[in-house]
């Protein structure tokens, strides 16, 4: 079977890797000469993966049985529709359906309209002035984001709990709103700024394949969005992720898992009602375990996550069955089966990521293959390109190191050993703390605390509710 | 004694001076004689240094006049525990000396070599115990001496700020989340594009200042993995077990000794009552005098267990005992939640000199006579270590044995 992957990063590398194990003949279309895809694919087409015509041209040359679109930007650009129209089978959401990820305004509005569990209060704004006025009127704890998916860029979560720091926080919020607009992070979206209620808690991702009716959930994965160790530093696309021995994470309960799955199910239905076509492809829920709802939706991905894919794909034992089910447009009765081992993935990025990517571009990196083999870890290539037999950084998240073991901690140690095998004259960094005992303990504590408060609220019928009392106005329940 | 703090905003939308100001308030208990605050706008370091307390002498418009996204602060019991210029600011808690000469070592090293090597070279040029924060035009560096005598913690706020401080109180006050203690001998370098944590390649046995747990740190702080309030309650339990008294009421001297007294009361079954109210600032008596008023009814006709955190010269305690007797206390039994102080501190804590310490050559009975108490009892050092469950401390002021910190 001919399998063509569209996308340029570690996610696509990991998908291609599994496709090879399924015995497929793999082809790839990428922006860059990704060394992983270069090695695995029979042919790598370097092209603009946002250009439907260019992708269709490559697809027509290959005549694949399956086109798997990994990259969200390709989905947003309508590449899946273009390839489908050309008569090929595609795993990937349509441009319309991918709005669930592209526009947080669409996603939040949908959840609101259909009264879905795990929703948050939000407002979108057409310009800086409107958003600024809102910040002046409502000086609370908020998350300020570009309405459009911007790869983690431009997200600020500002807790406004100390009255004595209110002015500083208000100034920062307003400056950030201006930055979102000035940097054009929402591109063509009408309302570029989204402000939503701030929640806090442990985050996790539930990735699913769906034919529009049936859903195949994969192992739950926990990503780490802060750039630097100790959960400090700017928001990134994710600096590494972990998963447990079983399908759930060690700090989540079965109920947390089930609730999250039900949310994904309901969203799949709601999207179909809203856009008039079934959702076909991958839908991933990015959740936070909060005291308000338990699992609460932070965002949806219209594709597999990155780095979350790299935790999943090396362990997914029946990818072939899933792909063939998707080809029949019916995945009823299929469930994903995984190796019973915990995983850790950590990303090595060049200095400059995420806020000054240009400085991190074009630096040679070296890999000590011999030493690497001894560690038992495996590398998946992200923003790294091959030129004249050498590897260079692309400025974004470079190499994702995967390891599996009996425990997350053991997998993390293997990844650390492997990280020593990657060197450069330019400064590289990764998060040593991901998967350590100390950080896992912290997650357990955070999750337990959120569940305790949630249970108290549940007993009083307060789930999902916010009750405010405003002097002169009275009680407002939302 | 001194306290340090620092903030690094990864995004220039933040002006951090007021955050640093509140951090300084939260470590003010570690020193009230002088302070310094330094903020960089990534081009130049702007600073203010003054004598007095932060709250009394730093005006709001002075704070807002300091513009920039990275900053540090220090408070001290001395004239100045630090160095400031327009390209480097250093504040420390400890016993090192930092003048233009040492600062120049750091300045030159940062200009010529790898920044970790540069910090190490600077560390080699100074001698003594320290937890310090260093501000350059675009970096925040935190470092702790090889034994970790003084505390230092790191945390963060959202996706925006990295935060360091002597105690977690200075994290809580700005809504920061504690990540962990910076380790003895560790260097943390915070830059816009990375955080480097460089552990000590040849770690030594830690020697945390044991005085922190009984006296220095705030009750709401967590340092070196210990919750101060929990430790003080444990001490109260140990005191009650080993120094029992047949009495009617337990009174604690505010603020530090309150947890000792609460736990003593709970363990012994003797009710606790409020005996004192302070007038004026809640600052340390050993550092700065403040008036203490007695609550009239708490002790009249009663046998009192009076609990305090330490006895240095005995003069304050004698006054307090006397006040209680004048309010009608039938008996006054003094119990101290820390071991005897018998020697000076070479690491920057102002324990008085040996000839000023009442415990140096007086027995418990003699001390009781001097301070006019019925009985007098200390916690002993072994019991304190038992409460802490470790041996990794500098106990110099209680044992005359000091660790090698350089």
Interface residues (C-beta under 8 A of the other chain):
Chain A: X155 X156 X157 X158 X159 X161 X162 X164 X165 X167 X168 X171 X172 X175 X176 X179 X225 X226 X227 X228 X229 X230 X231 X232 X233 X234 X235 X351 X352 X353 X355 X356 X359 X427 X429 X432 X438
Chain B: X10 X11 X13 X14 X15 X16 X18 X19 X22 X154 X155 X156 X157 X158 X159 X160 X162 X173 X174 X175 X177 X179 X180 X192 X193 X194 X195 X197
